[in-house]
Each structure stands twice: as C-alpha cells, then as structure tokens.
Amino acid sequence: MADEYYHFISEIHNKLGINLSLYKETQMRRRITTLRKKRGFTSFEAYYDALMNDIGLLNEFIDRLTINVSEFYRNPKRWEVLRNTIFPLLLEKNRNLSIWSAACSTGEEPYSIAMMIREYFPEANVKIVATDLDENVLFRAEEGIYLEQALKDLPREFVHKYFTKVHNVYHIDPSLKENITYKKHNLLADPYPINMDLIVCRNVLIYFTDEAKELIYQNFRNTLKKNGVLFVGSTEQIFNPSSYDLRLIDTFFYQKQE
C-alpha cells in the first residue's frame, strides 16, 4: 500500500502539478486515505481513476488538500500589531501598498486587511492580491458570504458597518471587494508576485516539510520589497530569519533587511 500511495501522489503531481511529497506525509496520507475510503474506493489506483473522470470528486479532493479553516481577525492581538506598528511603518514613506494574502482560503484574511485599511488608514492606496490553491474557496471568497462563527473575533463596529445579515448569514460590503484580486496559486509550483510590501501567510506552512518551507521562505524573501514585511501564523515562527535576509520586528512579523 505504501508503494501504491507514492505512485498515486506521483500521478497527481504529473496531472495536476500539486507535489504532495512536499507536504508532511503522515498528515497528508491520513487525510487522503480517509477521503478515499469515505467514497468507497479500496485502492489508490481506483481512486485516482475516479478523480480523473469525475470533476465533483476531483474538486472535493483538492478541497481536502487545503486546510480551509479561517476567521476574520484570527488571533486578534496580532492584528493589533498590524494596525499599530506594521502599517504605520510601511506607510511612513509610501502611501501605495501592494499586499499579498497567500493561501487566503475563503477570504476572511484579505477582507480583514481591507477593513483595517479603510477604517484606520483611509489615505493609503492599497492593492491586495489574494491567492489559494483551491478554486472552490476562491469562489466562496469572491461571494463574500459567511456564518456568524467566522466573525467572532472581528470588532463589533466592523460587523455592523461592513456586513449585511440575510437569513442567518453575513454578506460582506461589496465595496470591500474593489481592491482585492483573487487568483489561483500553488505556493510550491507557481511563479510568485513581485515587489510586495506585505505578505500575509498564516497557519498554512505547518503542513509542509522543512524543505518545502525553506523554498517558500526564500521565495517570500525575493517577493518582498526592501523593508517589506512577512506576517506568519502563530505556529510558524521562523527560527533562523537572518538566513532569508529577514529580521524579527515583532512576534510573527519579519522585515526584509536592506
């Protein structure tokens, strides 16, 4: 069965360009095996054949590869640092900011950024690129419809100001979508954007191998402008930031050195 799994992920890489060997094997194998058995397939070979012939199964498979758990203002104290320290630092010399929300899932992160900018830095001219591997979550992000649970950490005034409640779900203010561009992107394979002032990539890299994380950090370094900032998740502290020409400026915030 081990050889069959390795053949399966090799075929997935060839067909979809998604290199599952760069994800932590134990977690990824368990996730795929559970889904395969749930759909009634006794072998990886049969499951692969079904994926290639059923777009619904394939979309479900890709959705399971990505960890689509997101909330607005996730870990609120880090967002306070973003508001009180990072944005003033970035806006000190330049009112035009390019921001990348990498692995943005269903859009809570880029919309949180857009709300913060509009509320506290209205003079800033900001363009946000929001990317994810999963086209399904990008579609949901563009729709901008959320359950109440996703809003639990968001300031109450933001909920009242930027959402409309319709039949127990919350629709985001369409004007917040104007400066956000959603795109499909594979962190392990696709070209990265360039000249970013801020990269936000949180609670995703923990699922990758150390080798994959090193590649991604190198790419992030190349993507950032000088003095640009990388904002990572609470489980993704970089222990050797200087090896990527980064320096710690606050917990989970790293600045590219000149």
MARZA-883576 format. One record per residue (C-alpha): residue in three letters; x, y, z. Coordinates in Angstrom, 3 decimals. Example, Ala and Ser with C-alpha at 12.3 -4.5 7.8 and 13.67 -1.06 7.14 Angstrom:
BEGIN
R; ALA; 12.300; -4.500; 7.800
R; SER; 13.670; -1.060; 7.140
This chain:
BEGIN
R; MET; 0.000; 0.000; 0.000
R; ALA; 2.927; 2.366; 0.651
R; ASP; 4.217; 1.968; -2.910
R; GLU; 0.686; 2.471; -4.214
R; TYR; 0.405; 5.742; -2.283
R; TYR; 3.724; 7.024; -3.668
R; HIS; 2.605; 6.127; -7.196
R; PHE; -0.683; 7.939; -6.538
R; ILE; 0.970; 11.184; -5.413
R; SER; 3.387; 10.955; -8.346
R; GLU; 0.462; 10.719; -10.770
R; ILE; -1.278; 13.625; -9.019
R; HIS; 1.885; 15.686; -9.424
R; ASN; 2.121; 14.854; -13.119
R; LYS; -1.540; 15.561; -13.798
R; LEU; -2.336; 18.488; -11.508
R; GLY; 1.081; 19.981; -10.736
R; ILE; 0.495; 19.527; -6.992
R; ASN; 3.544; 17.948; -5.346
R; LEU; 2.150; 16.129; -2.318
R; SER; 5.599; 14.829; -1.362
R; LEU; 6.317; 18.345; -0.074
R; TYR; 3.533; 18.036; 2.497
R; LYS; 4.077; 16.193; 5.776
R; GLU; 3.435; 12.596; 4.770
R; THR; 1.633; 11.281; 7.857
R; GLN; -0.971; 14.040; 7.839
R; MET; -1.499; 14.057; 4.077
R; ARG; -1.696; 10.260; 3.731
R; ARG; -4.251; 10.094; 6.558
R; ARG; -6.358; 12.851; 5.026
R; ILE; -6.412; 11.299; 1.553
R; THR; -6.940; 7.745; 2.821
R; THR; -9.916; 8.847; 4.921
R; LEU; -11.487; 10.577; 1.928
R; ARG; -10.763; 7.640; -0.390
R; LYS; -12.425; 5.163; 1.979
R; LYS; -15.347; 7.510; 2.574
R; ARG; -16.019; 7.440; -1.170
R; GLY; -15.829; 3.633; -1.247
R; PHE; -12.522; 3.087; -3.061
R; THR; -10.359; 0.228; -1.808
R; SER; -7.194; 1.260; -3.636
R; PHE; -5.372; 4.463; -4.571
R; GLU; -5.324; 3.327; -8.183
R; ALA; -9.109; 3.081; -8.354
R; TYR; -9.454; 6.385; -6.553
R; TYR; -7.093; 8.131; -8.969
R; ASP; -9.025; 6.797; -11.995
R; ALA; -12.258; 8.085; -10.455
R; LEU; -10.727; 11.528; -9.786
R; MET; -9.717; 11.848; -13.426
R; ASN; -13.261; 11.081; -14.582
R; ASP; -15.430; 12.905; -12.042
R; ILE; -14.986; 16.663; -11.629
R; GLY; -17.019; 16.606; -8.418
R; LEU; -14.689; 14.051; -6.823
R; LEU; -11.660; 15.977; -8.063
R; ASN; -12.895; 19.259; -6.595
R; GLU; -13.600; 17.516; -3.301
R; PHE; -10.089; 16.026; -3.338
R; ILE; -8.400; 19.390; -3.947
R; ASP; -10.565; 20.979; -1.260
R; ARG; -9.394; 18.308; 1.209
R; LEU; -5.737; 19.035; 0.427
R; THR; -6.140; 22.606; 1.579
R; ILE; -6.902; 23.467; 5.172
R; ASN; -9.859; 25.780; 4.813
R; VAL; -10.250; 26.954; 8.392
R; SER; -10.306; 30.715; 8.584
R; GLU; -11.786; 33.566; 10.593
R; PHE; -11.783; 37.342; 10.460
R; TYR; -9.058; 38.876; 12.681
R; ARG; -7.767; 35.432; 13.622
R; ASN; -5.543; 35.904; 16.726
R; PRO; -6.738; 39.494; 17.354
R; LYS; -3.625; 40.645; 19.219
R; ARG; -1.528; 40.067; 16.095
R; TRP; -3.957; 42.230; 14.132
R; GLU; -3.474; 44.960; 16.722
R; VAL; 0.273; 44.835; 15.979
R; LEU; -0.502; 45.033; 12.270
R; ARG; -2.623; 48.123; 12.875
R; ASN; -0.465; 49.900; 15.453
R; THR; 3.044; 49.043; 14.259
R; ILE; 3.309; 47.413; 10.842
R; PHE; 1.036; 49.563; 8.713
R; PRO; 2.383; 52.845; 10.146
R; LEU; 5.896; 51.549; 9.400
R; LEU; 5.028; 50.599; 5.820
R; LEU; 3.117; 53.825; 5.169
R; GLU; 5.804; 56.076; 6.584
R; LYS; 7.433; 56.649; 3.188
R; ASN; 4.895; 55.314; 0.737
R; ARG; 1.108; 55.612; 0.570
R; ASN; 0.841; 52.980; -2.164
R; LEU; 0.965; 49.456; -0.779
R; SER; 0.946; 46.071; -2.503
R; ILE; -0.235; 43.259; -0.228
R; TRP; -0.350; 39.524; -0.855
R; SER; -2.664; 37.307; 1.167
R; ALA; -1.161; 33.889; 0.356
R; ALA; -3.299; 30.781; 0.932
R; CYS; -6.213; 33.106; 1.641
R; SER; -8.840; 30.349; 1.924
R; THR; -12.392; 31.750; 1.886
R; GLY; -11.330; 35.401; 2.047
R; GLU; -11.557; 36.325; 5.713
R; GLU; -7.921; 37.439; 5.762
R; PRO; -7.885; 39.797; 2.756
R; TYR; -11.238; 41.274; 3.776
R; SER; -9.885; 41.850; 7.302
R; ILE; -6.969; 43.744; 5.778
R; ALA; -9.291; 45.772; 3.553
R; MET; -11.479; 46.735; 6.528
R; MET; -8.479; 47.744; 8.623
R; ILE; -7.063; 49.908; 5.850
R; ARG; -10.367; 51.638; 5.169
R; GLU; -11.050; 52.243; 8.842
R; TYR; -7.660; 53.378; 10.086
R; PHE; -5.592; 54.324; 7.015
R; PRO; -8.039; 55.865; 4.534
R; GLU; -5.255; 57.884; 2.929
R; ALA; -3.485; 54.690; 1.787
R; ASN; -3.796; 53.369; -1.741
R; VAL; -3.758; 49.589; -1.331
R; LYS; -3.923; 46.719; -3.799
R; ILE; -4.461; 43.241; -2.352
R; VAL; -3.729; 40.023; -4.236
R; ALA; -5.369; 37.035; -2.547
R; THR; -4.422; 33.551; -3.702
R; ASP; -5.185; 29.930; -2.916
R; LEU; -4.673; 26.530; -4.481
R; ASP; -8.361; 25.691; -4.229
R; GLU; -10.669; 27.290; -6.798
R; ASN; -13.710; 26.379; -4.700
R; VAL; -12.639; 28.506; -1.753
R; LEU; -11.677; 31.348; -4.092
R; PHE; -15.215; 31.295; -5.470
R; ARG; -16.580; 31.459; -1.925
R; ALA; -14.184; 34.295; -1.109
R; GLU; -15.420; 36.299; -4.067
R; GLU; -19.018; 35.704; -2.974
R; GLY; -18.202; 37.061; 0.495
R; ILE; -20.915; 35.227; 2.462
R; TYR; -20.069; 33.991; 5.964
R; LEU; -21.507; 32.270; 9.006
R; GLU; -21.583; 34.171; 12.294
R; GLN; -18.800; 31.978; 13.747
R; ALA; -16.265; 33.431; 11.308
R; LEU; -16.928; 36.934; 12.663
R; LYS; -16.466; 36.188; 16.373
R; ASP; -13.095; 37.986; 16.718
R; LEU; -13.957; 40.908; 14.471
R; PRO; -14.576; 44.278; 16.193
R; ARG; -18.341; 44.664; 16.628
R; GLU; -18.357; 48.009; 14.851
R; PHE; -16.860; 46.284; 11.792
R; VAL; -19.627; 43.681; 11.783
R; HIS; -22.309; 46.386; 11.839
R; LYS; -20.559; 48.587; 9.295
R; TYR; -19.301; 46.081; 6.712
R; PHE; -21.824; 43.224; 6.768
R; THR; -25.494; 42.743; 5.969
R; LYS; -27.246; 39.856; 7.690
R; VAL; -29.567; 37.893; 5.412
R; HIS; -31.228; 34.665; 6.603
R; ASN; -28.620; 33.993; 9.320
R; VAL; -25.600; 34.532; 7.054
R; TYR; -23.500; 37.666; 6.662
R; HIS; -22.832; 39.307; 3.283
R; ILE; -19.737; 41.485; 3.095
R; ASP; -19.944; 45.034; 1.778
R; PRO; -19.311; 44.738; -1.996
R; SER; -17.155; 47.879; -1.952
R; LEU; -14.501; 45.986; 0.026
R; LYS; -14.004; 43.719; -2.982
R; GLU; -12.867; 46.564; -5.231
R; ASN; -9.185; 46.474; -4.276
R; ILE; -8.875; 42.686; -3.921
R; THR; -7.916; 40.386; -6.799
R; TYR; -8.428; 36.657; -6.248
R; LYS; -6.233; 34.217; -8.148
R; LYS; -5.419; 30.517; -8.076
R; HIS; -1.819; 29.938; -6.978
R; ASN; 0.285; 26.965; -5.900
R; LEU; 2.945; 28.035; -3.392
R; LEU; 5.062; 25.033; -4.348
R; ALA; 4.989; 25.425; -8.127
R; ASP; 3.765; 28.746; -9.496
R; PRO; 5.710; 31.995; -10.028
R; TYR; 5.375; 34.403; -7.119
R; PRO; 4.153; 38.010; -7.336
R; ILE; 6.862; 40.662; -7.138
R; ASN; 7.503; 43.868; -5.196
R; MET; 5.170; 43.200; -2.275
R; ASP; 5.161; 45.499; 0.754
R; LEU; 3.391; 42.941; 2.933
R; ILE; 2.903; 39.189; 2.651
R; VAL; 0.379; 37.553; 4.958
R; CYS; 0.681; 33.750; 5.044
R; ARG; -0.670; 32.219; 8.222
R; ASN; -1.407; 28.712; 9.507
R; VAL; -0.533; 27.002; 6.237
R; LEU; 3.198; 26.293; 6.282
R; ILE; 2.874; 23.930; 9.252
R; TYR; 1.571; 21.317; 6.806
R; PHE; 4.693; 21.422; 4.622
R; THR; 8.005; 19.632; 5.024
R; ASP; 11.025; 21.603; 6.222
R; GLU; 12.457; 21.542; 2.696
R; ALA; 9.258; 22.981; 1.247
R; LYS; 9.103; 25.668; 3.928
R; GLU; 12.671; 26.700; 3.182
R; LEU; 11.821; 27.073; -0.513
R; ILE; 8.718; 29.128; 0.305
R; TYR; 10.594; 31.425; 2.694
R; GLN; 13.248; 32.027; 0.043
R; ASN; 10.523; 32.877; -2.447
R; PHE; 8.812; 35.183; 0.025
R; ARG; 12.120; 36.976; 0.603
R; ASN; 12.504; 37.500; -3.146
R; THR; 8.918; 38.706; -3.418
R; LEU; 9.224; 41.389; -0.733
R; LYS; 10.454; 44.889; -1.401
R; LYS; 13.284; 46.113; 0.791
R; ASN; 11.871; 46.712; 4.277
R; GLY; 8.753; 44.745; 3.305
R; VAL; 7.141; 42.590; 5.987
R; LEU; 6.158; 38.913; 6.216
R; PHE; 3.327; 38.091; 8.647
R; VAL; 3.130; 34.379; 9.570
R; GLY; 0.884; 32.276; 11.803
R; SER; 1.188; 31.532; 15.491
R; THR; 2.634; 28.054; 14.834
R; GLU; 5.093; 29.168; 12.149
R; GLN; 7.831; 31.086; 13.902
R; ILE; 10.991; 31.379; 11.768
R; PHE; 13.930; 30.337; 13.942
R; ASN; 16.680; 31.492; 11.580
R; PRO; 15.253; 34.586; 9.849
R; SER; 18.672; 36.024; 9.006
R; SER; 19.278; 33.133; 6.593
R; TYR; 16.448; 34.598; 4.493
R; ASP; 17.628; 38.207; 4.940
R; LEU; 14.770; 38.757; 7.367
R; ARG; 14.753; 40.162; 10.881
R; LEU; 12.156; 39.800; 13.617
R; ILE; 10.399; 43.112; 14.294
R; ASP; 7.533; 41.746; 16.414
R; THR; 6.191; 38.307; 17.232
R; PHE; 5.416; 36.587; 13.898
R; PHE; 6.378; 39.676; 11.869
R; TYR; 9.614; 39.643; 9.853
R; GLN; 11.086; 42.520; 7.877
R; LYS; 13.296; 42.145; 4.824
R; GLN; 16.650; 43.736; 5.531
R; GLU; 18.156; 46.332; 3.230
